[in-house]
């Protein structure tokens, strides 16, 4: 696993041993960032269910202004920190060792609004659905925020309109997909 492009290009990233994480494959990550590239530079990026931090680090490498990493596993937070130090991107990063819902409340209390929110929750547990309904009520996500969900191919997104979102794009791979959403105009 490595950084694909930008100022930390080609640097290897550590992954987490023993935890049930699925690092996003390089080719899949490259396709995702090709879709997001026009929105990355200068963005405030939120990486929910961060794992090793590879997605948020890729965003920082591609000139996002800052990134917040939300992960509740201590080993994973340590891995994110090591990867940020290794890529020399720590000064633009904030690691929140919290549950995703608690982190959203913490971010709201600080008035932070994100340009891009990425989430890669454990597959097939409908956690993305809970987060999307929470984001619909949240000040951290506005009509200009892109929300990207990495999910299994079987994940149903038919509810997104009732959660206050519209699907802009869905890109399917061999075993998973990325769904890019925006808030529905009010």
Rosetta constraint file for C-alpha pairs under 8 A:
AtomPair CA 1 CA 12 HARMONIC 5.96 0.50
AtomPair CA 1 CA 13 HARMONIC 5.61 0.50
AtomPair CA 1 CA 14 HARMONIC 7.26 0.50
AtomPair CA 1 CA 15 HARMONIC 7.66 0.50
AtomPair CA 1 CA 23 HARMONIC 7.66 0.50
AtomPair CA 1 CA 25 HARMONIC 7.18 0.50
AtomPair CA 1 CA 26 HARMONIC 6.56 0.50
AtomPair CA 2 CA 9 HARMONIC 7.78 0.50
AtomPair CA 2 CA 10 HARMONIC 5.83 0.50
AtomPair CA 2 CA 11 HARMONIC 5.51 0.50
AtomPair CA 2 CA 12 HARMONIC 4.22 0.50
AtomPair CA 2 CA 13 HARMONIC 5.19 0.50
AtomPair CA 2 CA 26 HARMONIC 7.13 0.50
AtomPair CA 2 CA 54 HARMONIC 7.84 0.50
AtomPair CA 3 CA 8 HARMONIC 6.26 0.50
AtomPair CA 3 CA 9 HARMONIC 5.12 0.50
AtomPair CA 3 CA 10 HARMONIC 5.26 0.50
AtomPair CA 3 CA 11 HARMONIC 5.54 0.50
AtomPair CA 3 CA 12 HARMONIC 6.54 0.50
AtomPair CA 3 CA 13 HARMONIC 7.17 0.50
AtomPair CA 3 CA 54 HARMONIC 7.39 0.50
AtomPair CA 3 CA 57 HARMONIC 7.50 0.50
AtomPair CA 3 CA 58 HARMONIC 5.80 0.50
AtomPair CA 3 CA 61 HARMONIC 7.60 0.50
AtomPair CA 4 CA 9 HARMONIC 5.37 0.50
AtomPair CA 4 CA 10 HARMONIC 5.94 0.50
AtomPair CA 4 CA 26 HARMONIC 7.13 0.50
AtomPair CA 4 CA 29 HARMONIC 7.95 0.50
AtomPair CA 4 CA 30 HARMONIC 6.67 0.50
AtomPair CA 4 CA 58 HARMONIC 7.03 0.50
AtomPair CA 5 CA 9 HARMONIC 4.45 0.50
AtomPair CA 5 CA 10 HARMONIC 7.14 0.50
AtomPair CA 5 CA 58 HARMONIC 7.27 0.50
AtomPair CA 5 CA 61 HARMONIC 6.75 0.50
AtomPair CA 5 CA 62 HARMONIC 6.49 0.50
AtomPair CA 6 CA 58 HARMONIC 7.86 0.50
AtomPair CA 6 CA 61 HARMONIC 4.77 0.50
AtomPair CA 6 CA 62 HARMONIC 4.60 0.50
AtomPair CA 6 CA 63 HARMONIC 7.22 0.50
AtomPair CA 7 CA 61 HARMONIC 5.03 0.50
AtomPair CA 7 CA 62 HARMONIC 6.77 0.50
AtomPair CA 7 CA 63 HARMONIC 7.83 0.50
AtomPair CA 8 CA 61 HARMONIC 5.31 0.50
AtomPair CA 8 CA 87 HARMONIC 5.69 0.50
AtomPair CA 8 CA 88 HARMONIC 7.82 0.50
AtomPair CA 9 CA 61 HARMONIC 7.20 0.50
AtomPair CA 11 CA 87 HARMONIC 6.86 0.50
AtomPair CA 13 CA 52 HARMONIC 7.94 0.50
AtomPair CA 13 CA 54 HARMONIC 7.21 0.50
AtomPair CA 13 CA 83 HARMONIC 5.78 0.50
AtomPair CA 14 CA 52 HARMONIC 6.94 0.50
AtomPair CA 14 CA 79 HARMONIC 6.71 0.50
AtomPair CA 14 CA 82 HARMONIC 7.84 0.50
AtomPair CA 14 CA 83 HARMONIC 6.45 0.50
AtomPair CA 15 CA 23 HARMONIC 7.30 0.50
AtomPair CA 15 CA 51 HARMONIC 7.96 0.50
AtomPair CA 15 CA 52 HARMONIC 5.46 0.50
AtomPair CA 15 CA 79 HARMONIC 6.91 0.50
AtomPair CA 16 CA 21 HARMONIC 7.28 0.50
AtomPair CA 16 CA 51 HARMONIC 7.46 0.50
AtomPair CA 16 CA 52 HARMONIC 6.38 0.50
AtomPair CA 16 CA 75 HARMONIC 7.12 0.50
AtomPair CA 16 CA 76 HARMONIC 6.17 0.50
AtomPair CA 16 CA 79 HARMONIC 6.57 0.50
AtomPair CA 21 CA 51 HARMONIC 6.30 0.50
AtomPair CA 21 CA 122 HARMONIC 8.00 0.50
AtomPair CA 22 CA 51 HARMONIC 7.97 0.50
AtomPair CA 23 CA 51 HARMONIC 7.50 0.50
AtomPair CA 23 CA 52 HARMONIC 7.40 0.50
AtomPair CA 23 CA 54 HARMONIC 7.65 0.50
AtomPair CA 24 CA 28 HARMONIC 6.52 0.50
AtomPair CA 24 CA 29 HARMONIC 6.11 0.50
AtomPair CA 24 CA 54 HARMONIC 7.83 0.50
AtomPair CA 24 CA 55 HARMONIC 7.92 0.50
AtomPair CA 25 CA 29 HARMONIC 6.05 0.50
AtomPair CA 26 CA 30 HARMONIC 6.02 0.50
AtomPair CA 27 CA 31 HARMONIC 6.28 0.50
AtomPair CA 28 CA 32 HARMONIC 6.21 0.50
AtomPair CA 28 CA 173 HARMONIC 7.54 0.50
AtomPair CA 29 CA 33 HARMONIC 6.19 0.50
AtomPair CA 29 CA 55 HARMONIC 7.52 0.50
AtomPair CA 30 CA 34 HARMONIC 6.10 0.50
AtomPair CA 31 CA 35 HARMONIC 6.47 0.50
AtomPair CA 32 CA 36 HARMONIC 6.37 0.50
AtomPair CA 32 CA 178 HARMONIC 7.47 0.50
AtomPair CA 33 CA 37 HARMONIC 5.49 0.50
AtomPair CA 36 CA 40 HARMONIC 6.30 0.50
AtomPair CA 37 CA 41 HARMONIC 7.50 0.50
AtomPair CA 39 CA 43 HARMONIC 6.85 0.50
AtomPair CA 39 CA 115 HARMONIC 7.84 0.50
AtomPair CA 39 CA 116 HARMONIC 7.96 0.50
AtomPair CA 40 CA 59 HARMONIC 6.54 0.50
AtomPair CA 40 CA 62 HARMONIC 6.80 0.50
AtomPair CA 40 CA 63 HARMONIC 6.72 0.50
AtomPair CA 40 CA 64 HARMONIC 5.35 0.50
AtomPair CA 40 CA 116 HARMONIC 7.93 0.50
AtomPair CA 41 CA 62 HARMONIC 6.58 0.50
AtomPair CA 41 CA 63 HARMONIC 4.80 0.50
AtomPair CA 41 CA 64 HARMONIC 4.76 0.50
AtomPair CA 41 CA 65 HARMONIC 6.99 0.50
AtomPair CA 42 CA 63 HARMONIC 6.16 0.50
AtomPair CA 42 CA 64 HARMONIC 4.63 0.50
AtomPair CA 42 CA 65 HARMONIC 4.49 0.50
AtomPair CA 42 CA 66 HARMONIC 7.86 0.50
AtomPair CA 43 CA 63 HARMONIC 7.85 0.50
AtomPair CA 43 CA 64 HARMONIC 4.64 0.50
AtomPair CA 43 CA 65 HARMONIC 5.31 0.50
AtomPair CA 43 CA 66 HARMONIC 6.94 0.50
AtomPair CA 43 CA 114 HARMONIC 7.54 0.50
AtomPair CA 43 CA 115 HARMONIC 5.54 0.50
AtomPair CA 43 CA 116 HARMONIC 7.05 0.50
AtomPair CA 44 CA 64 HARMONIC 6.29 0.50
AtomPair CA 44 CA 65 HARMONIC 5.73 0.50
AtomPair CA 44 CA 66 HARMONIC 5.15 0.50
AtomPair CA 44 CA 67 HARMONIC 5.88 0.50
AtomPair CA 44 CA 113 HARMONIC 7.64 0.50
AtomPair CA 44 CA 114 HARMONIC 5.16 0.50
AtomPair CA 44 CA 115 HARMONIC 5.35 0.50
AtomPair CA 44 CA 116 HARMONIC 6.65 0.50
AtomPair CA 45 CA 56 HARMONIC 6.94 0.50
AtomPair CA 45 CA 59 HARMONIC 7.26 0.50
AtomPair CA 45 CA 64 HARMONIC 6.88 0.50
AtomPair CA 45 CA 65 HARMONIC 7.92 0.50
AtomPair CA 45 CA 66 HARMONIC 6.27 0.50
AtomPair CA 45 CA 67 HARMONIC 4.57 0.50
AtomPair CA 45 CA 68 HARMONIC 6.32 0.50
AtomPair CA 45 CA 114 HARMONIC 5.92 0.50
AtomPair CA 45 CA 115 HARMONIC 6.17 0.50
AtomPair CA 45 CA 116 HARMONIC 4.99 0.50
AtomPair CA 45 CA 117 HARMONIC 5.97 0.50
AtomPair CA 45 CA 118 HARMONIC 7.70 0.50
AtomPair CA 46 CA 56 HARMONIC 7.16 0.50
AtomPair CA 46 CA 67 HARMONIC 5.69 0.50
AtomPair CA 46 CA 68 HARMONIC 4.88 0.50
AtomPair CA 46 CA 69 HARMONIC 6.28 0.50
AtomPair CA 46 CA 70 HARMONIC 7.74 0.50
AtomPair CA 46 CA 114 HARMONIC 6.64 0.50
AtomPair CA 46 CA 116 HARMONIC 6.29 0.50
AtomPair CA 46 CA 117 HARMONIC 4.66 0.50
AtomPair CA 46 CA 118 HARMONIC 6.02 0.50
AtomPair CA 47 CA 53 HARMONIC 7.49 0.50
AtomPair CA 47 CA 55 HARMONIC 6.96 0.50
AtomPair CA 47 CA 56 HARMONIC 5.58 0.50
AtomPair CA 47 CA 67 HARMONIC 7.22 0.50
AtomPair CA 47 CA 68 HARMONIC 6.06 0.50
AtomPair CA 47 CA 69 HARMONIC 4.94 0.50
AtomPair CA 47 CA 70 HARMONIC 6.15 0.50
AtomPair CA 47 CA 117 HARMONIC 6.23 0.50
AtomPair CA 47 CA 118 HARMONIC 5.00 0.50
AtomPair CA 47 CA 119 HARMONIC 5.98 0.50
AtomPair CA 48 CA 69 HARMONIC 6.30 0.50
AtomPair CA 48 CA 70 HARMONIC 4.91 0.50
AtomPair CA 48 CA 71 HARMONIC 6.78 0.50
AtomPair CA 48 CA 100 HARMONIC 6.60 0.50
AtomPair CA 48 CA 117 HARMONIC 7.44 0.50
AtomPair CA 48 CA 118 HARMONIC 6.05 0.50
AtomPair CA 48 CA 119 HARMONIC 4.61 0.50
AtomPair CA 48 CA 120 HARMONIC 6.66 0.50
AtomPair CA 48 CA 121 HARMONIC 7.60 0.50
AtomPair CA 49 CA 69 HARMONIC 7.82 0.50
AtomPair CA 49 CA 70 HARMONIC 5.80 0.50
AtomPair CA 49 CA 71 HARMONIC 5.16 0.50
AtomPair CA 49 CA 72 HARMONIC 7.80 0.50
AtomPair CA 49 CA 100 HARMONIC 7.16 0.50
AtomPair CA 49 CA 119 HARMONIC 6.01 0.50
AtomPair CA 49 CA 120 HARMONIC 5.65 0.50
AtomPair CA 49 CA 121 HARMONIC 5.55 0.50
AtomPair CA 50 CA 54 HARMONIC 7.61 0.50
AtomPair CA 50 CA 55 HARMONIC 7.55 0.50
AtomPair CA 50 CA 56 HARMONIC 7.68 0.50
AtomPair CA 50 CA 69 HARMONIC 5.80 0.50
AtomPair CA 50 CA 70 HARMONIC 5.72 0.50
AtomPair CA 50 CA 71 HARMONIC 5.39 0.50
AtomPair CA 50 CA 76 HARMONIC 7.89 0.50
AtomPair CA 50 CA 119 HARMONIC 7.56 0.50
AtomPair CA 50 CA 120 HARMONIC 7.22 0.50
AtomPair CA 51 CA 71 HARMONIC 6.57 0.50
AtomPair CA 51 CA 76 HARMONIC 5.47 0.50
AtomPair CA 51 CA 77 HARMONIC 7.61 0.50
AtomPair CA 51 CA 80 HARMONIC 7.43 0.50
AtomPair CA 52 CA 76 HARMONIC 5.80 0.50
AtomPair CA 52 CA 77 HARMONIC 7.49 0.50
AtomPair CA 52 CA 79 HARMONIC 5.66 0.50
AtomPair CA 52 CA 80 HARMONIC 5.04 0.50
AtomPair CA 52 CA 83 HARMONIC 7.58 0.50
AtomPair CA 53 CA 57 HARMONIC 5.99 0.50
AtomPair CA 53 CA 69 HARMONIC 6.76 0.50
AtomPair CA 53 CA 79 HARMONIC 7.77 0.50
AtomPair CA 53 CA 80 HARMONIC 5.03 0.50
AtomPair CA 53 CA 83 HARMONIC 7.45 0.50
AtomPair CA 54 CA 58 HARMONIC 6.04 0.50
AtomPair CA 54 CA 80 HARMONIC 7.93 0.50
AtomPair CA 55 CA 59 HARMONIC 6.35 0.50
AtomPair CA 56 CA 60 HARMONIC 6.29 0.50
AtomPair CA 56 CA 67 HARMONIC 6.06 0.50
AtomPair CA 56 CA 68 HARMONIC 7.48 0.50
AtomPair CA 56 CA 69 HARMONIC 6.92 0.50
AtomPair CA 57 CA 61 HARMONIC 6.04 0.50
AtomPair CA 57 CA 67 HARMONIC 7.80 0.50
AtomPair CA 57 CA 84 HARMONIC 7.02 0.50
AtomPair CA 57 CA 89 HARMONIC 7.48 0.50
AtomPair CA 58 CA 62 HARMONIC 6.20 0.50
AtomPair CA 59 CA 63 HARMONIC 6.56 0.50
AtomPair CA 59 CA 64 HARMONIC 5.47 0.50
AtomPair CA 59 CA 67 HARMONIC 7.63 0.50
AtomPair CA 60 CA 64 HARMONIC 4.65 0.50
AtomPair CA 60 CA 65 HARMONIC 6.85 0.50
AtomPair CA 60 CA 66 HARMONIC 6.55 0.50
AtomPair CA 60 CA 67 HARMONIC 6.71 0.50
AtomPair CA 60 CA 89 HARMONIC 6.96 0.50
AtomPair CA 60 CA 92 HARMONIC 7.52 0.50
AtomPair CA 61 CA 89 HARMONIC 7.61 0.50
AtomPair CA 65 CA 92 HARMONIC 6.85 0.50
AtomPair CA 66 CA 92 HARMONIC 4.71 0.50
AtomPair CA 66 CA 93 HARMONIC 5.77 0.50
AtomPair CA 66 CA 94 HARMONIC 8.00 0.50
AtomPair CA 67 CA 92 HARMONIC 6.46 0.50
AtomPair CA 67 CA 93 HARMONIC 5.02 0.50
AtomPair CA 67 CA 94 HARMONIC 6.39 0.50
AtomPair CA 68 CA 93 HARMONIC 5.85 0.50
AtomPair CA 68 CA 94 HARMONIC 4.71 0.50
AtomPair CA 68 CA 95 HARMONIC 5.89 0.50
AtomPair CA 68 CA 96 HARMONIC 7.18 0.50
AtomPair CA 69 CA 93 HARMONIC 7.46 0.50
AtomPair CA 69 CA 94 HARMONIC 6.13 0.50
AtomPair CA 69 CA 95 HARMONIC 4.74 0.50
AtomPair CA 69 CA 96 HARMONIC 5.91 0.50
AtomPair CA 70 CA 95 HARMONIC 6.20 0.50
AtomPair CA 70 CA 96 HARMONIC 4.85 0.50
AtomPair CA 70 CA 97 HARMONIC 6.13 0.50
AtomPair CA 70 CA 98 HARMONIC 6.33 0.50
AtomPair CA 70 CA 99 HARMONIC 7.39 0.50
AtomPair CA 70 CA 100 HARMONIC 6.42 0.50
AtomPair CA 70 CA 103 HARMONIC 6.90 0.50
AtomPair CA 71 CA 76 HARMONIC 6.91 0.50
AtomPair CA 71 CA 77 HARMONIC 6.31 0.50
AtomPair CA 71 CA 95 HARMONIC 7.76 0.50
AtomPair CA 71 CA 96 HARMONIC 6.44 0.50
AtomPair CA 71 CA 97 HARMONIC 5.27 0.50
AtomPair CA 71 CA 98 HARMONIC 5.88 0.50
AtomPair CA 71 CA 99 HARMONIC 6.68 0.50
AtomPair CA 71 CA 100 HARMONIC 7.25 0.50
AtomPair CA 72 CA 76 HARMONIC 7.81 0.50
AtomPair CA 72 CA 77 HARMONIC 7.49 0.50
AtomPair CA 72 CA 96 HARMONIC 7.84 0.50
AtomPair CA 72 CA 97 HARMONIC 4.91 0.50
AtomPair CA 72 CA 98 HARMONIC 4.62 0.50
AtomPair CA 72 CA 99 HARMONIC 5.22 0.50
AtomPair CA 72 CA 100 HARMONIC 7.71 0.50
AtomPair CA 73 CA 77 HARMONIC 6.34 0.50
AtomPair CA 73 CA 97 HARMONIC 7.14 0.50
AtomPair CA 74 CA 78 HARMONIC 6.25 0.50
AtomPair CA 74 CA 97 HARMONIC 7.04 0.50
AtomPair CA 75 CA 79 HARMONIC 6.25 0.50
AtomPair CA 76 CA 80 HARMONIC 6.17 0.50
AtomPair CA 77 CA 81 HARMONIC 6.24 0.50
AtomPair CA 77 CA 95 HARMONIC 7.08 0.50
AtomPair CA 77 CA 97 HARMONIC 6.55 0.50
AtomPair CA 78 CA 82 HARMONIC 6.25 0.50
AtomPair CA 79 CA 83 HARMONIC 6.14 0.50
AtomPair CA 80 CA 84 HARMONIC 6.11 0.50
AtomPair CA 80 CA 95 HARMONIC 7.85 0.50
AtomPair CA 81 CA 85 HARMONIC 6.14 0.50
AtomPair CA 81 CA 90 HARMONIC 7.42 0.50
AtomPair CA 81 CA 95 HARMONIC 7.69 0.50
AtomPair CA 82 CA 86 HARMONIC 6.05 0.50
AtomPair CA 83 CA 87 HARMONIC 6.12 0.50
AtomPair CA 84 CA 88 HARMONIC 5.92 0.50
AtomPair CA 84 CA 89 HARMONIC 5.13 0.50
AtomPair CA 84 CA 90 HARMONIC 4.88 0.50
AtomPair CA 84 CA 93 HARMONIC 7.71 0.50
AtomPair CA 85 CA 89 HARMONIC 6.39 0.50
AtomPair CA 85 CA 90 HARMONIC 5.57 0.50
AtomPair CA 89 CA 93 HARMONIC 6.77 0.50
AtomPair CA 90 CA 94 HARMONIC 7.84 0.50
AtomPair CA 96 CA 103 HARMONIC 6.93 0.50
AtomPair CA 98 CA 102 HARMONIC 6.31 0.50
AtomPair CA 98 CA 103 HARMONIC 5.74 0.50
AtomPair CA 99 CA 103 HARMONIC 6.08 0.50
AtomPair CA 100 CA 104 HARMONIC 6.22 0.50
AtomPair CA 100 CA 131 HARMONIC 7.96 0.50
AtomPair CA 101 CA 105 HARMONIC 6.54 0.50
AtomPair CA 101 CA 131 HARMONIC 7.34 0.50
AtomPair CA 101 CA 134 HARMONIC 7.81 0.50
AtomPair CA 102 CA 106 HARMONIC 6.22 0.50
AtomPair CA 103 CA 107 HARMONIC 6.08 0.50
AtomPair CA 104 CA 108 HARMONIC 6.14 0.50
AtomPair CA 104 CA 138 HARMONIC 7.78 0.50
AtomPair CA 104 CA 140 HARMONIC 7.51 0.50
AtomPair CA 105 CA 109 HARMONIC 6.24 0.50
AtomPair CA 106 CA 110 HARMONIC 6.70 0.50
AtomPair CA 107 CA 111 HARMONIC 6.45 0.50
AtomPair CA 107 CA 112 HARMONIC 5.74 0.50
AtomPair CA 107 CA 140 HARMONIC 6.96 0.50
AtomPair CA 108 CA 112 HARMONIC 6.18 0.50
AtomPair CA 108 CA 138 HARMONIC 7.12 0.50
AtomPair CA 108 CA 139 HARMONIC 6.04 0.50
AtomPair CA 108 CA 140 HARMONIC 5.92 0.50
AtomPair CA 111 CA 139 HARMONIC 7.40 0.50
AtomPair CA 111 CA 140 HARMONIC 7.20 0.50
AtomPair CA 112 CA 139 HARMONIC 7.83 0.50
AtomPair CA 112 CA 140 HARMONIC 5.73 0.50
AtomPair CA 113 CA 139 HARMONIC 6.68 0.50
AtomPair CA 113 CA 140 HARMONIC 4.14 0.50
AtomPair CA 113 CA 141 HARMONIC 5.93 0.50
AtomPair CA 113 CA 142 HARMONIC 7.36 0.50
AtomPair CA 114 CA 140 HARMONIC 5.83 0.50
AtomPair CA 114 CA 141 HARMONIC 6.03 0.50
AtomPair CA 114 CA 142 HARMONIC 7.89 0.50
AtomPair CA 114 CA 145 HARMONIC 6.23 0.50
AtomPair CA 115 CA 141 HARMONIC 7.76 0.50
AtomPair CA 115 CA 144 HARMONIC 6.81 0.50
AtomPair CA 115 CA 145 HARMONIC 4.61 0.50
AtomPair CA 115 CA 146 HARMONIC 6.27 0.50
AtomPair CA 116 CA 145 HARMONIC 5.50 0.50
AtomPair CA 116 CA 146 HARMONIC 4.76 0.50
AtomPair CA 116 CA 147 HARMONIC 5.85 0.50
AtomPair CA 116 CA 148 HARMONIC 7.56 0.50
AtomPair CA 117 CA 145 HARMONIC 7.23 0.50
AtomPair CA 117 CA 146 HARMONIC 6.24 0.50
AtomPair CA 117 CA 147 HARMONIC 4.72 0.50
AtomPair CA 117 CA 148 HARMONIC 6.15 0.50
AtomPair CA 118 CA 147 HARMONIC 5.88 0.50
AtomPair CA 118 CA 148 HARMONIC 4.67 0.50
AtomPair CA 118 CA 149 HARMONIC 6.01 0.50
AtomPair CA 118 CA 150 HARMONIC 7.85 0.50
AtomPair CA 119 CA 128 HARMONIC 7.50 0.50
AtomPair CA 119 CA 147 HARMONIC 7.94 0.50
AtomPair CA 119 CA 148 HARMONIC 6.30 0.50
AtomPair CA 119 CA 149 HARMONIC 5.07 0.50
AtomPair CA 119 CA 150 HARMONIC 6.28 0.50
AtomPair CA 120 CA 149 HARMONIC 6.09 0.50
AtomPair CA 120 CA 150 HARMONIC 4.88 0.50
AtomPair CA 120 CA 151 HARMONIC 6.72 0.50
AtomPair CA 121 CA 127 HARMONIC 6.32 0.50
AtomPair CA 121 CA 128 HARMONIC 6.48 0.50
AtomPair CA 121 CA 150 HARMONIC 7.45 0.50
AtomPair CA 121 CA 151 HARMONIC 7.46 0.50
AtomPair CA 122 CA 127 HARMONIC 7.40 0.50
AtomPair CA 123 CA 151 HARMONIC 5.91 0.50
AtomPair CA 123 CA 152 HARMONIC 5.84 0.50
AtomPair CA 123 CA 155 HARMONIC 7.95 0.50
AtomPair CA 124 CA 151 HARMONIC 7.72 0.50
AtomPair CA 124 CA 152 HARMONIC 6.87 0.50
AtomPair CA 124 CA 154 HARMONIC 7.74 0.50
AtomPair CA 124 CA 155 HARMONIC 6.42 0.50
AtomPair CA 126 CA 130 HARMONIC 6.76 0.50
AtomPair CA 126 CA 155 HARMONIC 7.98 0.50
AtomPair CA 127 CA 131 HARMONIC 6.25 0.50
AtomPair CA 128 CA 132 HARMONIC 6.04 0.50
AtomPair CA 128 CA 149 HARMONIC 7.17 0.50
AtomPair CA 129 CA 133 HARMONIC 6.29 0.50
AtomPair CA 129 CA 160 HARMONIC 7.98 0.50
AtomPair CA 130 CA 134 HARMONIC 6.24 0.50
AtomPair CA 131 CA 135 HARMONIC 6.02 0.50
AtomPair CA 132 CA 136 HARMONIC 6.20 0.50
AtomPair CA 132 CA 160 HARMONIC 7.77 0.50
AtomPair CA 132 CA 163 HARMONIC 6.26 0.50
AtomPair CA 133 CA 137 HARMONIC 7.00 0.50
AtomPair CA 133 CA 163 HARMONIC 4.94 0.50
AtomPair CA 133 CA 164 HARMONIC 7.45 0.50
AtomPair CA 134 CA 138 HARMONIC 6.34 0.50
AtomPair CA 135 CA 139 HARMONIC 7.75 0.50
AtomPair CA 135 CA 140 HARMONIC 7.36 0.50
AtomPair CA 135 CA 141 HARMONIC 6.25 0.50
AtomPair CA 136 CA 141 HARMONIC 7.40 0.50
AtomPair CA 136 CA 163 HARMONIC 6.30 0.50
AtomPair CA 136 CA 164 HARMONIC 5.68 0.50
AtomPair CA 136 CA 165 HARMONIC 7.70 0.50
AtomPair CA 136 CA 183 HARMONIC 7.44 0.50
AtomPair CA 141 CA 145 HARMONIC 5.65 0.50
AtomPair CA 141 CA 183 HARMONIC 7.92 0.50
AtomPair CA 142 CA 183 HARMONIC 6.67 0.50
AtomPair CA 143 CA 182 HARMONIC 6.55 0.50
AtomPair CA 143 CA 183 HARMONIC 4.94 0.50
AtomPair CA 143 CA 184 HARMONIC 6.97 0.50
AtomPair CA 143 CA 185 HARMONIC 6.56 0.50
AtomPair CA 144 CA 182 HARMONIC 7.09 0.50
AtomPair CA 144 CA 183 HARMONIC 7.46 0.50
AtomPair CA 145 CA 182 HARMONIC 6.26 0.50
AtomPair CA 145 CA 183 HARMONIC 7.24 0.50
AtomPair CA 146 CA 180 HARMONIC 6.76 0.50
AtomPair CA 146 CA 181 HARMONIC 5.90 0.50
AtomPair CA 146 CA 182 HARMONIC 5.23 0.50
AtomPair CA 146 CA 183 HARMONIC 7.96 0.50
AtomPair CA 147 CA 180 HARMONIC 5.70 0.50
AtomPair CA 147 CA 181 HARMONIC 5.02 0.50
AtomPair CA 147 CA 182 HARMONIC 6.09 0.50
AtomPair CA 148 CA 178 HARMONIC 6.55 0.50
AtomPair CA 148 CA 179 HARMONIC 5.61 0.50
AtomPair CA 148 CA 180 HARMONIC 4.50 0.50
AtomPair CA 148 CA 181 HARMONIC 6.24 0.50
AtomPair CA 149 CA 178 HARMONIC 5.55 0.50
AtomPair CA 149 CA 179 HARMONIC 5.18 0.50
AtomPair CA 149 CA 180 HARMONIC 6.55 0.50
AtomPair CA 150 CA 176 HARMONIC 7.09 0.50
AtomPair CA 150 CA 177 HARMONIC 5.73 0.50
AtomPair CA 150 CA 178 HARMONIC 4.62 0.50
AtomPair CA 150 CA 179 HARMONIC 6.59 0.50
AtomPair CA 151 CA 155 HARMONIC 6.21 0.50
AtomPair CA 151 CA 176 HARMONIC 5.63 0.50
AtomPair CA 151 CA 177 HARMONIC 5.50 0.50
AtomPair CA 151 CA 178 HARMONIC 6.50 0.50
AtomPair CA 151 CA 179 HARMONIC 7.88 0.50
AtomPair CA 152 CA 175 HARMONIC 6.44 0.50
AtomPair CA 152 CA 176 HARMONIC 4.26 0.50
AtomPair CA 152 CA 177 HARMONIC 6.10 0.50
AtomPair CA 153 CA 172 HARMONIC 7.08 0.50
AtomPair CA 153 CA 175 HARMONIC 6.16 0.50
AtomPair CA 153 CA 176 HARMONIC 4.73 0.50
AtomPair CA 153 CA 177 HARMONIC 5.77 0.50
AtomPair CA 159 CA 163 HARMONIC 6.51 0.50
AtomPair CA 160 CA 164 HARMONIC 6.36 0.50
AtomPair CA 160 CA 165 HARMONIC 5.26 0.50
AtomPair CA 160 CA 166 HARMONIC 6.46 0.50
AtomPair CA 160 CA 167 HARMONIC 7.60 0.50
AtomPair CA 161 CA 165 HARMONIC 5.02 0.50
AtomPair CA 161 CA 166 HARMONIC 5.90 0.50
AtomPair CA 161 CA 184 HARMONIC 7.49 0.50
AtomPair CA 164 CA 183 HARMONIC 5.82 0.50
AtomPair CA 164 CA 184 HARMONIC 5.39 0.50
AtomPair CA 165 CA 181 HARMONIC 6.16 0.50
AtomPair CA 165 CA 182 HARMONIC 5.46 0.50
AtomPair CA 165 CA 183 HARMONIC 4.40 0.50
AtomPair CA 165 CA 184 HARMONIC 4.84 0.50
AtomPair CA 166 CA 181 HARMONIC 5.44 0.50
AtomPair CA 166 CA 182 HARMONIC 5.49 0.50
AtomPair CA 166 CA 183 HARMONIC 6.27 0.50
AtomPair CA 166 CA 184 HARMONIC 5.74 0.50
AtomPair CA 167 CA 179 HARMONIC 6.93 0.50
AtomPair CA 167 CA 180 HARMONIC 5.97 0.50
AtomPair CA 167 CA 181 HARMONIC 4.49 0.50
AtomPair CA 167 CA 182 HARMONIC 6.71 0.50
AtomPair CA 168 CA 179 HARMONIC 7.73 0.50
AtomPair CA 168 CA 180 HARMONIC 5.53 0.50
AtomPair CA 168 CA 181 HARMONIC 5.31 0.50
AtomPair CA 168 CA 182 HARMONIC 6.89 0.50
AtomPair CA 169 CA 179 HARMONIC 5.93 0.50
AtomPair CA 169 CA 180 HARMONIC 5.17 0.50
AtomPair CA 169 CA 181 HARMONIC 7.15 0.50
AtomPair CA 170 CA 177 HARMONIC 7.00 0.50
AtomPair CA 170 CA 178 HARMONIC 5.78 0.50
AtomPair CA 170 CA 179 HARMONIC 4.46 0.50
AtomPair CA 170 CA 180 HARMONIC 6.27 0.50
AtomPair CA 171 CA 177 HARMONIC 5.52 0.50
AtomPair CA 171 CA 178 HARMONIC 5.26 0.50
AtomPair CA 171 CA 179 HARMONIC 6.50 0.50
AtomPair CA 172 CA 176 HARMONIC 6.20 0.50
AtomPair CA 172 CA 177 HARMONIC 4.27 0.50
AtomPair CA 172 CA 178 HARMONIC 6.57 0.50
AtomPair CA 173 CA 177 HARMONIC 5.62 0.50
